[in-house]
Amino acid sequence: MNREIAIIEKLEKDLSLKQLQIRSLLTITQAINDNISQDGLFDMYRSFLSWEMGIEKMALLIFSDPVWECVCNIHCDTLNVDEIIPVLAGMKRLHTVKPGDDEMLQGFNIIIPVFHKDYAIAYSLIGGIKDKEDLYNKIQFITTITNIVSVAIENKRLFKRQIEQERLKRDMELAKDVQGLLIPTNLPSNKRYQIATIYQPHYNVGGDYIDFISYDENRFALCIADISGKGVGAAILMANFQAMIQSLIFQYRDLETFVFALNQAVYRITKSDKFITFFICEIDLKNKQLKYVNAGHYPPVLIGSDGKEQRLTSGCSVIGAFEKLPEIKEGILNLKKDDLLVCFTDGLADLRNPLGSYFEQTRLISFLKEHMKEDVQQLHVALEQEILDFSSGLPAEDDIAVLSCKIL
C-alpha cells in the first residue's frame, strides 16, 4: 500500500512538474509572439529559473554583434564576460562542469551553449540547483527554454539588421538617383573644344562631382570635386554644393571671390564636419586663356602639343574646413591649339594593382602623351581600358572621376 502511495505521489509530482513546464513554455512563447522587449524576456527567463526551477546561480551570455554581454544573472554580478568567453568557446553541447575545468566555471553545474547554424549565439551558465530529484528532466527543460529565449533574441537581432540593411539599401538607391541627376552625361564638344568624362563610383555611390558651366559662346567653366563621405549624406551635400556653385558663379566675376564665398556657404552647412577638395577653371576661348583655383584637390595636368606638362597647383586649402579661407591664389595660363587639360580625383592616383603598386601620375602623364592626337572620347575609352588592365579587375578603393578638355 505504501509503495502504491509513493508511486502515486511521484506521478502527481511529475505531473505537476510537467504542468509547470508547459505553463512556463506557453507563457514565454506567448510573450515572444507578442513581441516582448529583450529586457522583458530576460526578466521572464531569470524569474523562471529562480522561482520555478529553484536555480540559485545563473548567467546568460548573449552575442550582441560584435561583443558578448551578460544580459541577466542570478548572483553573478562580478562575472568577467571577456575572460570567460574564450573558455566557453570550445563547448559545442551541454557541458557538465568538472573539478578540472577552468576556475571561472567552478560554482556552476552545467553550461548550455546555444548555436545558430555554425556560430554560438548564447551561453547559459547554471549553478546551485537545489532539488536534485528528476535532475535530467529539469536540465532538459532549462535547455529548451534557454534555446527558445536565445533564438528569439537572435531573431530580433537579425530582423533589426535586415531592417537596417534595407534602409541602407534604400538610402544608397536614393543617393545613386540624386547623384545620377548631378553628374552630367552629355557634355558639349564642338569645333573649338572637346570635353569628356569618366565616372566610376565606388560601391555604386560616390562623393565625386563633375560639372560644366557655360557663360557665353567664348567662355565656360569646368569643375571637379571630391566630397568626403559616402551615401545619402554625401549625395545631399553634393546637391547643395552644385546648387551653391550654380548660384554663386554668376554673382562673382573673378574666381578668387567666388571660391571665398563658396567656402563660407559650405561651412555654414557642414560646420567643418565634412570638407571638399575642389578645382575650378575658367576657359576663355577668344583670348586663349585659362584661369583656375585649386582648393586642395589633386593637381590637374595641362599637356601642350609640344609634350610639356604643367601641374595646376595654385589656389587654397580645402572647401568647408575653415570658416574663412586665409589666402586664395588664382593661377593663369595661356592656351594653345591641341592643349589637353586632364582633371581627376585621388581615386585614380590611389588605384592599385594586385602587387600593391599605385597608378602614379607619371604613368598617367605618359599615357596621355601617347594618346594626345586622339579625340578626347577615344582617349577616355583607352584610359578606361588602361585602368582595367592595370588593376587586373581588382576593385578600386575609391571613386574614380576624370574630366578632360582639349582645345582645338
N, C-alpha and C positions, 0 to 999 in steps of 0.2 A: 504493500500500500504506500509506504513511504517513498519507494522507488518510483511509483507511478506519479505521486505528487511532485517529486523532484523533476520528473520528465515534463509534467505539465507546466511547472514553474519556468523551466528552461525554455519551453516552447513559447510561453507567454512573454518571456524576456526577449527572446529572439524576434518574436512578432512585434513587440514594442520598439525594438531597435530598427527593424525594417520599416515600420511606420514612420519613425523619426527620420530615417534616411530619405524615405520617399517624400515626406513633407519638406525637408530641407532642400532636396533636389528640385522639387516643384517651385519652392519659393525663390531659389536662386535663378532657375530657368525663366520664371515669370519676370523677375527683375531685369534679366538680360533682355528679354523680349520687349520690356517697357523702356529699354534704352537708359537704364540707370547709369548714373555717373560712375567713373572709375573709383572715386573715393567711397561712394555708397556701396559698391560691390566689394571693395576691400574690407569695409566695416562688417558686412554680412559674413564674409569669409572668416574674419577674426572672431566674431561672435559665435559662429557655428562651431569652430574648433574649440573655443574656450568653454562655452556653456553647454553645448550638446555633446561634444566628444571628450570633454574633460582634459584638453591639452593645456599643459602649464607653460610650455615654451615653444615659440614658433617665429620664423622669419620667412616672409615671402619676398623673393627677389625677382624683379621683372626687368626684362631688357627694354629700355626706352632709348631707342637708337639715337645717339651712338653709345650710351652708357648704361650701366646696370644700376638699379635703385632698389632699396628696401622699402617697399610700398606699405607694408603693415607688419606688425610684430606683436608678440606677447613676451614680455620680459627679455627683450633682445635689443635694447636701445643703443648699446655700445658696439654692436656688430660692425666690423670694418668690411664694407662691401668690396672695395677694390682689392683687398688682400685675400678674401675668401673665394672670389670668383675663379681665379686660376686653380684653386684646389678642387672646385666643383666641375671644372671644365671637362674632365675626363669621364664623368659619370653619364652613362647613356640610359640607364634604367634604375629602378628603385634600389637604393643602397642602404644597407643596414650598417650603422656606424659601429666600428670595432675599436678595441683599445689601441691598436697600432695605427689607426688613422691620424690624420693631422690634428694637432692640438686644438685648432679652431673649431673642429667638428665635435670635440668632446662636450658632453652636455646635451647633445641631440641624439635621438634614437634612430631616425631614418631621414634620408634625403630623397625627395621626389623631384626628379628632373622632368621638365615638360619641353617637348620638341615640336617645332613646326617644320615639316619637311626634313631638312638635314641640319637645322641650326636650333640651338637652345633658346627658348623664349622665357623660361622661368625655372626657378628652383625653390622648392618649399622645404625648409629645414624644420623638422618636427621633433620635439623633445618633451619629457615629463608626462608620458602617457600614464594616467592613473590606473585605470581599470585594464588589467592585462587579459581578462577573460574575453574570448572571441576576438583576440587581437588581430588576427589575419583579416577578418571581415571589416573591422574598423579601418585598418590601413588601406584596404582596397577601396573603401568608400571615400576616405580622405583623399586618396589618389585621384579618384573620379572627380570629386568636387574641385580639387586643385587644377586638374586638366580643363574642366569646364570654365572656371574663372580665368585661367591664364590664356586660353584660346580666345575667350570673349574679349579680353584686353588686347590681345594681338590683333584680332579682327578690327577693333576700334582704331588701333594704330595704323593698320594697313588701309582702312577706309579713309582715315584722315589724310594719309599720304596720297591716296588716289585722288581725293578732292583737291589737294594742293597741286598735284601734278596736272590735273585737268585745268585748274585755274591758271597755272603757269603756261600750259599749252595755249589756252585762250589768250592770255596776255601776249605770248610770243606771236601768235597769229595776228593779233591786233597791231602789235609793234611792226610786224612784217608788212601789213597792209599800209600802215602810216608811212613806213619807210619807202614802200613802193611808190607812193604818191610824191615823195620828196626827191627821190633820185631821178634826174632827167634821163630819158631813154633816147630821145631824138634831138641830139644837139646839132646845130647848124654847121654845114660845110658848103663852101661856095668857091668861086674863082679867086677869092682873096685870102681865104684861110680854111683849114680843116681842123675839126675838133672830134675827138673820140674818147671813150671811157672804158675802163674795166672795173667791174664791181663784183667782188666775191665776198659776201658776208660770212662771218664765222658763225656756225650753228644757225644759219638762215636769217638771223637778225644781228645787225652790227651797229656800230656807232660812228661809222664814217659818213661823210657828207660831201657831195659834189654839186656845183651849181654854175650856171651861165646866166649872166645878166647883160642885156643889150641896152646901151644908152642911145645910140643912133646908128646910122649906117657905117660910121667910121670908128666907133668906139664900143668896146664891150669889156666886161669883167669876168674873170674866172675865179672860182673859189674851191678850195678843198679843205676839209677839216676832219679831225678825229676827236669824237666826243667820248669822254671817259664813261665807263659803264656799259651795260647791255640791256636788252629787253625794253619793256614799256617805258621805263624811266628815261633811258637814252633816246628812245624814239620821240617822246614828248618834248624833251629838251631840244632835240634836232628840229622838230616842227617849230618850236618857239624861236630857235636860232635862225632858221630860214626866214621866218616872218620878220624878225628884227633886221636881218640883212636887207630884205626887200624893202623895208620901210625906211631904214636909215641911209641906204646907199644913194638915194636920190636927194637927201637933205644936205649932204656934205660933199663938196666938190673935190676935196683932197682926201687921200686915203688915211693920212695920219689922224685927222679929226674924226673920220668915220670909225676907225678902229678904236679910238679912245671912247667914243660914245657907245660903240658895240660892247666893249668890255664892261662899262658901267651897267648897261641893260642886262647883260648876262649875270653879272654879280648880284644884282637886285633879286634875281630868281634863285640862284644857286647858293649864295652866301658862302662861296668858296668850297662847298661840299663837292662840287664837280668842276672840272675845268675842260677847256677845249684848245687843242692845238689848231692853228688856223693859218692859211695862206690865201691872200687875195692879190690879184694883179689886174691892172687896167691896161688894155692894149689899144693903142691909137694907131690905126692902120694908115691914116693920112700922113701923120708925122713920123711913122715907123718908130714908135717909142713904147717901151714897157715900164710902167711904174708898179711897184709892189711893196707889200708889207708882210713879213714872215713872223707870225706870233707863236714862236716856239714849235713850229712844225718842222718835219723832216725836210731839209733843203731841197727844193725842186732844182732841176738842172736845165740849162739852156745850152743847146748844142748848135753851133753855127755850121754853115755849109762847108767851112774850111776844116771842120773836125774839132775845133776848140770848144771846150765846155766851160760854163760858169755856173757856180752854185749860188743860189739866191738865198742869202742868209740875213740880210738887213731887216730889222723890224723891232720886235719887243718880246716880252715874256708871254706866256700862255694867256688865253682869254678866260676870265672868270675867277682866277686865283686871288686877285687883289682888287680892291675897290677902285683904285686909280692906278693906271699904268705909269710908272715913273718916267719912262722915255720911249718914244716911238721914232724909229728912223726909217724913212722911206727910201727904197732903192730905185734907181732909174737906169735903164739900159736902152741902147739903140738896137733896133731890129733890122735884119736884112732878109732878103729873099731866101727861102728854104730853111730859115731858123726853126728849130724844133724845141718847144718847151714841154717838159715832162714833169708833172707833179704826182706825188704818190704818198700814201700813208705808210707808217712804220711796219704795217703788216707785211709789206713786200720785203723790206730790209730784214725783218725778223724771220722770214721764211727759211726753214732748214730742210736739208735732205736727210736721208736715213743715217748718214755718217755724222750728223750734227753740224755740218758746215752751213754757214749763212749765205743767203743770196745777197752778196755785198754790192755796194753802189758801184764799185769799179766794174763788176760783172755786168750790171745794168747798162752803164755808160758804153762799155764795149759792144754790147748787143745793139744799143740804139745807133751807134755809129755804123755798124754793119748794115742796118736797115734804113738808113737816112733817106735813100732815094725812093722808098716805097711811100704810098699814101698812108695816112695815119690809121685808117681802118685796117689795112693789111698789116701794118706794123703791130697793131694790138693783137691781131689774130696770131701772129708769130710769137708775140710776147707771152700770150696765154699758153701757147704750146711749150715755150721755153720754161715757164713756171712749172708746168706739169712734168716736163722731163726732168727738171732739176730736183723737184720734190719726190719724184718716183711715186706719185699718188699719195704721199704722206699728207694728212690733213694739216692745213695751216693753223697756227696758234692764234691768229688774229684776223680781222677783216683785211682784205686787200682791195685798195682803190687806186686807180691810176687815171689821171686826166692829162691828155696831151693836146697840144695845139701846134700846127705847122703853118708858118706864114708863106704864102705863095706869091 
